[in-house]
Amino acid sequence: MLRRLSLGLLASAISVAALPAIAQEDGSADDLGVMSISLKDVVKPTFGFQGALQGAGTPNQAGIGGFLPLSVGENSVWFLDVLANANFADYENNSSIMNTQVAGTTISTSSRLGYRWLNSDRNWMYGLNAGYDSRPMNTGATDYGIPLFGTERNVFFQQVAVNAEAVSNDWNFNAYALIPVGDTEQILNWAFDGGALDTYGIDVGYFITPALNASVGYYYQQGDLGSADGSGVLGRVAYEVSSGLIAGVNFSYDEAFETRVSADLKVRFGGASTTAHRKVVQQQPVISALTMSPENRDVRVHDSLWGDIKGGFDDVADVADDVASGVEDAADYTASELRAIARAAIKEARIAAKNRELLEDLEGDATEFAEAAGEACVEGLCEAAAI
């Protein structure tokens, strides 16, 4: 009996003595320092869902996406990140591209091939990625009720993109270029054309906590026959609610789109292989950034009246005649009715577009004419000129 008790106590002592060794082998979040982490344990495939509300030239959308490590080294990773989103209609009378409302449902795609690496101290992550984005777009009514006579068109835009990034546990920097290719300017309906925008920007963010990031940015955009050219500013606050669940709110302002506010949500599954590793990823933004989906994936579109809206139309009536003669599916209208409707539509759209530059030019011309007329009257020429 005593012998059995002694053997039992000895076995218990051996088991207790072995526990620290087992715990040390598995490791806790506190035990796993940044330098001791093997990237092969934390850089794993992820997949999930994402959605966003319409913004400055971007649609309401929701879809699926995934991150795939292609090669994981001691301090680096090659990766592929792909997205496919269903693009939905705009809010009623609130066009995301400025005048013409996006309609129906289309599927947009985005792909990024990239390389990310850590510096020797593992306190900064650097990355480069590039890829291709596509955006079919269905169009509907205008925000101003302009009759379109069934001339609404479905169009297709595409772009290539490059991105450079740097992330520490405190700061993150992101520089990007979105460059439309192919047919970048397309007719949306008889009154408006649309253009994919070249966009060049840089964002600077700060991690208030490992889960809460606030950023500000500057961008320059150009396209749509020059009607959208100009600079803009943006801000974003993103919060990681739980592992893999990130919610964000975005604000932007530029002269073409004016003020826009949107929100987005992203859910990702997979990732680090153990609970301890997942906690480390959450607590270390520099490690988490290795598997984050790259930003700036949308083809941004802006629309404007046919012609250069900033320069204005030299002769509204002539433009109306040209537009009316090109309207399709308008057999129920006479040519004179179409011209009258076109004139009214262009006038309304010009006012809605706030074409201040054109109005200033017209006011300047009127002032010069008034001054010339006044001089003629002073010289006694009013009667001869029939003024």
Order of alpha helices (4+ residues) and beta strands (2+ residues): alpha-alpha-beta-beta-beta-beta-beta-beta-beta-beta-beta-beta-beta-beta-beta-beta-beta-alpha-alpha-beta-alpha-alpha-alpha-alpha
